[in-house]
Amino acid sequence: MYRKQVRRRRAVLALLIVGSFALLTVTYGQGSDGMQRALSTIFNPIQSVADRALKPARDLLNWFDETFDAKGRNARLHDELEVAREQAVGAKAALAENEQLKKLVELDGSGAIPGGYTKVTGRVIGRSPTVWFADVTIDVGSGDGVEVDDPVVNGDGLVGRVSAVTGGSARVTLIADHSSAVSAKIVPSGIQGVMKPAVGDPEDLILDFLSSEKRVGKEQSVVTSGWRGQGIESDYPPNLPIGEVVEASLLEQEAQQQVHIRPFADLRELDVVQVLTGGSRG
């Protein structure tokens, strides 16, 4: 019984709402101000009741609209953020590469690279997964004029030499590899010797120098000497920067005639390098 009364009331309310909208349309269309006021007086209470009855439904619809609109804005903002992040990363990578190229230009401008060499710029595309400091693969090869035994540098100094080459790539044996031996000298003292990596520590290079009365101090620079002898066939022109002296105790110098050197080039983070092709060795 109660349900029938509720349905009946709802039906009456719906008819009243429809009738009010119809009368209002006719009245406003005819332009009768008096009738408009009369109808407004009669139907305003009904409209108020209808508005309150329909408000939850309108609020629900508005909530759905606002929710979907917010989700759409969030998705657009997320996409814009991803694009901005990619652009920022790309800009940082471009700046880092530009800095490396700038250092290569500065190295060339310093006079460290002798005349007669053609400089071929390449990028590291492969590393040894097990022997990190042994060698790297670069993306230039014989098709670019690169040959075996060509010296390789980056913007900081000597990196190694080309040990194998294909048409479009080359393997570079680093100066920290156990097979590496570089004739070198300390400046400004001029003490010369053969530089090899320390056993078990590829970041530590040891210069076994010839007998000399001169003392070696920390932070003195070491460069290639370019001479041949004692089984060393120099693959490097003279005066290429190698590193600096980090340990030079008098006792070790006197007993073993050697000093420890840290390379200028970070052999763990090689990226852009330059192969010196042509020219003359030693």
C-alpha positions as CSV (number, residue, x, y, z in Angstrom):
1,M,0.0,0.0,0.0
2,Y,2.8,2.4,0.9
3,R,4.6,1.7,-2.3
4,K,1.5,2.5,-4.4
5,Q,1.2,5.8,-2.6
6,V,4.9,6.6,-3.3
7,R,4.5,5.8,-6.9
8,R,1.3,7.8,-7.2
9,R,3.0,10.9,-5.6
10,R,5.9,10.6,-7.9
11,A,3.6,10.4,-10.9
12,V,1.7,13.5,-9.8
13,L,5.0,15.3,-9.2
14,A,6.2,14.4,-12.7
15,L,3.0,15.6,-14.3
16,L,3.2,18.9,-12.4
17,I,6.8,19.5,-13.5
18,V,6.0,18.7,-17.1
19,G,2.9,20.9,-17.0
20,S,4.9,23.8,-15.4
21,F,7.5,23.7,-18.1
22,A,4.8,23.6,-20.8
23,L,2.9,26.5,-19.4
24,L,6.0,28.5,-18.9
25,T,7.0,28.0,-22.5
26,V,3.6,29.1,-23.8
27,T,3.4,32.1,-21.5
28,Y,6.9,33.4,-22.3
29,G,6.3,32.8,-26.0
30,Q,3.1,35.0,-25.8
31,G,4.9,37.8,-23.9
32,S,2.2,38.2,-21.2
33,D,3.9,39.7,-18.1
34,G,0.9,39.3,-15.9
35,M,0.4,35.7,-16.7
36,Q,4.1,35.1,-16.2
37,R,4.0,36.5,-12.7
38,A,0.9,34.5,-11.9
39,L,2.3,31.3,-13.1
40,S,5.6,32.0,-11.4
41,T,3.7,32.5,-8.1
42,I,1.9,29.1,-8.6
43,F,4.7,27.0,-9.8
44,N,7.8,28.4,-8.0
45,P,7.1,26.2,-4.9
46,I,6.7,23.2,-7.2
47,Q,10.0,24.1,-9.0
48,S,11.7,24.5,-5.7
49,V,10.6,21.0,-4.6
50,A,11.6,19.5,-8.0
51,D,15.0,21.2,-7.8
52,R,15.6,19.7,-4.3
53,A,14.4,16.3,-5.5
54,L,16.6,16.3,-8.6
55,K,19.7,17.9,-6.9
56,P,21.3,14.5,-5.9
57,A,21.0,13.3,-9.4
58,R,22.5,16.5,-10.8
59,D,25.3,16.4,-8.3
60,L,26.1,12.8,-9.2
61,L,26.2,13.7,-12.9
62,N,28.4,16.7,-12.2
63,W,30.7,14.5,-10.0
64,F,31.1,12.0,-12.9
65,D,31.8,14.9,-15.4
66,E,34.4,16.5,-13.1
67,T,36.0,13.1,-12.3
68,F,36.4,12.2,-16.0
69,D,37.6,15.7,-16.8
70,A,40.2,15.6,-14.0
71,K,41.4,12.1,-15.2
72,G,41.8,13.5,-18.7
73,R,43.8,16.5,-17.4
74,N,46.0,14.2,-15.3
75,A,46.7,12.0,-18.3
76,R,47.6,15.1,-20.5
77,L,49.8,16.4,-17.7
78,H,51.5,13.0,-17.3
79,D,52.2,12.9,-21.1
80,E,53.5,16.5,-21.0
81,L,55.7,15.6,-18.0
82,E,57.2,12.6,-19.9
83,V,58.0,14.7,-22.9
84,A,59.6,17.4,-20.7
85,R,61.6,14.7,-18.9
86,E,62.8,13.2,-22.2
87,Q,63.8,16.6,-23.5
88,A,65.7,17.4,-20.2
89,V,67.6,14.1,-20.4
90,G,68.4,14.7,-24.1
91,A,69.6,18.2,-23.3
92,K,71.9,16.9,-20.5
93,A,73.3,14.2,-22.8
94,A,73.9,16.8,-25.5
95,L,75.6,19.1,-23.1
96,A,77.9,16.3,-21.8
97,E,78.8,15.3,-25.3
98,N,79.5,18.9,-26.2
99,E,81.8,19.3,-23.2
100,Q,83.8,16.2,-24.3
101,L,84.1,17.6,-27.9
102,K,85.2,20.9,-26.5
103,K,87.9,19.2,-24.4
104,L,89.1,17.4,-27.5
105,V,89.4,20.7,-29.4
106,E,91.3,22.2,-26.4
107,L,93.7,19.2,-26.4
108,D,94.4,19.7,-30.1
109,G,94.8,23.5,-29.6
110,S,97.3,23.0,-26.7
111,G,99.8,21.6,-29.2
112,A,99.9,18.2,-27.5
113,I,99.0,16.4,-30.7
114,P,101.8,16.7,-33.3
115,G,101.1,17.8,-36.8
116,G,100.6,15.3,-39.6
117,Y,97.8,13.3,-37.8
118,T,94.2,13.1,-39.0
119,K,91.8,13.0,-36.1
120,V,88.8,10.6,-36.4
121,T,86.2,11.1,-33.8
122,G,84.2,8.0,-32.6
123,R,82.0,6.8,-29.8
124,V,82.4,3.9,-27.5
125,I,79.8,1.2,-28.4
126,G,81.1,-1.8,-26.6
127,R,83.0,-2.8,-23.4
128,S,84.4,-6.1,-22.1
129,P,81.8,-7.5,-19.6
130,T,84.5,-9.2,-17.5
131,V,87.7,-7.2,-18.0
132,W,86.4,-3.6,-17.6
133,F,89.7,-1.9,-18.1
134,A,91.0,-4.1,-20.9
135,D,89.5,-2.7,-24.1
136,V,86.5,-1.0,-25.7
137,T,84.9,-1.0,-29.1
138,I,84.4,2.2,-31.0
139,D,82.1,3.0,-34.0
140,V,84.8,4.0,-36.5
141,G,87.0,1.6,-38.5
142,S,89.0,1.1,-41.6
143,G,86.3,2.8,-43.7
144,D,87.1,6.0,-41.7
145,G,90.9,5.6,-42.2
146,V,91.5,3.9,-38.9
147,E,94.4,1.4,-38.7
148,V,95.9,-1.0,-36.2
149,D,98.3,0.7,-33.7
150,D,96.7,4.1,-34.2
151,P,96.8,6.1,-30.9
152,V,93.5,6.9,-29.2
153,V,92.8,9.9,-26.9
154,N,89.9,11.6,-25.3
155,G,89.7,15.2,-24.1
156,D,91.7,14.4,-21.0
157,G,94.6,12.5,-22.6
158,L,95.9,9.1,-23.7
159,V,93.4,6.2,-23.8
160,G,95.1,3.4,-25.7
161,R,95.7,2.2,-29.2
162,V,93.8,0.4,-31.9
163,S,94.5,-3.3,-31.7
164,A,91.9,-4.6,-34.2
165,V,89.8,-3.0,-36.9
166,T,86.9,-3.8,-39.2
167,G,85.2,-1.7,-41.9
168,G,83.0,0.1,-39.4
169,S,84.4,-0.5,-35.9
170,A,87.7,-0.9,-34.1
171,R,88.9,-2.5,-30.8
172,V,90.9,-0.2,-28.6
173,T,93.3,-1.8,-26.1
174,L,93.4,0.6,-23.1
175,I,96.6,1.7,-21.3
176,A,95.3,-0.1,-18.2
177,D,95.3,-3.5,-20.0
178,H,98.0,-5.9,-18.6
179,S,99.6,-6.1,-22.1
180,S,100.0,-2.3,-22.3
181,A,103.5,-0.6,-22.1
182,V,104.0,3.0,-22.9
183,S,107.3,4.9,-23.1
184,A,106.8,8.0,-21.0
185,K,108.5,10.9,-19.3
186,I,107.8,13.1,-16.3
187,V,107.7,16.8,-16.9
188,P,109.3,19.1,-16.2
189,S,112.1,16.9,-14.8
190,G,112.4,14.9,-18.0
191,I,112.9,11.5,-16.2
192,Q,111.9,8.8,-18.6
193,G,110.8,5.2,-18.4
194,V,108.2,2.6,-19.2
195,M,104.7,2.8,-17.9
196,K,102.6,-0.3,-17.1
197,P,99.4,-0.9,-15.1
198,A,99.8,-2.1,-11.5
199,V,98.9,-5.8,-10.9
200,G,95.3,-6.0,-9.7
201,D,94.7,-2.2,-9.9
202,P,94.1,-0.9,-13.4
203,E,93.6,2.6,-12.1
204,D,97.1,2.7,-10.8
205,L,99.8,3.0,-13.5
206,I,103.5,2.5,-12.6
207,L,106.3,4.2,-14.3
208,D,109.6,2.2,-14.0
209,F,112.1,4.9,-14.8
210,L,115.7,4.9,-15.8
211,S,118.4,5.6,-13.2
212,S,118.3,9.3,-12.4
213,E,119.5,11.6,-9.7
214,K,116.4,13.8,-10.1
215,R,113.6,13.5,-7.6
216,V,110.0,13.1,-8.5
217,G,107.3,15.0,-6.7
218,K,103.5,14.5,-6.5
219,E,101.2,16.1,-9.1
220,Q,104.0,16.2,-11.7
221,S,102.6,15.4,-15.1
222,V,103.5,12.4,-17.2
223,V,103.4,12.4,-21.0
224,T,104.4,10.0,-23.8
225,S,108.0,10.2,-24.7
226,G,107.7,8.6,-28.2
227,W,111.1,6.7,-28.0
228,R,111.7,3.1,-28.9
229,G,113.9,0.7,-27.0
230,Q,114.2,-2.1,-24.4
231,G,111.6,-4.1,-26.4
232,I,109.2,-1.2,-26.6
233,E,107.9,-0.2,-30.0
234,S,106.3,3.2,-29.4
235,D,102.8,3.4,-30.9
236,Y,102.4,7.0,-29.6
237,P,103.8,10.3,-30.7
238,P,105.6,12.3,-28.0
239,N,103.9,14.7,-25.5
240,L,100.4,13.2,-25.3
241,P,99.1,13.7,-21.7
242,I,98.9,10.5,-19.7
243,G,98.4,11.4,-16.1
244,E,99.9,12.8,-12.9
245,V,102.1,11.4,-10.1
246,V,100.1,10.5,-7.1
247,E,102.7,8.6,-5.0
248,A,106.4,9.2,-5.1
249,S,108.1,8.2,-1.8
250,L,111.9,8.7,-1.8
251,L,112.4,5.1,-0.4
252,E,110.5,3.6,-3.3
253,Q,112.2,5.8,-5.8
254,E,115.6,4.8,-4.5
255,A,114.9,1.1,-4.1
256,Q,112.7,0.4,-7.1
257,Q,113.1,3.5,-9.2
258,Q,109.3,3.8,-9.9
259,V,106.4,6.1,-9.1
260,H,102.6,5.7,-9.2
261,I,100.5,7.5,-11.7
262,R,96.8,8.2,-12.0
263,P,95.6,8.6,-15.6
264,F,94.0,11.8,-16.6
265,A,91.4,9.9,-18.7
266,D,88.6,8.2,-16.7
267,L,88.9,4.8,-18.4
268,R,85.7,3.6,-16.7
269,E,83.5,6.3,-18.3
270,L,84.9,6.6,-21.8
271,D,82.4,7.8,-24.3
272,V,83.7,10.1,-27.1
273,V,87.2,9.4,-28.3
274,Q,89.5,10.4,-31.1
275,V,91.8,8.2,-33.2
276,L,95.0,9.7,-34.5
277,T,95.5,8.3,-37.9
278,G,98.5,8.8,-40.2
279,G,101.5,10.7,-38.8
280,S,104.7,9.1,-37.7
281,R,105.4,6.9,-34.7
282,G,108.3,7.5,-32.3
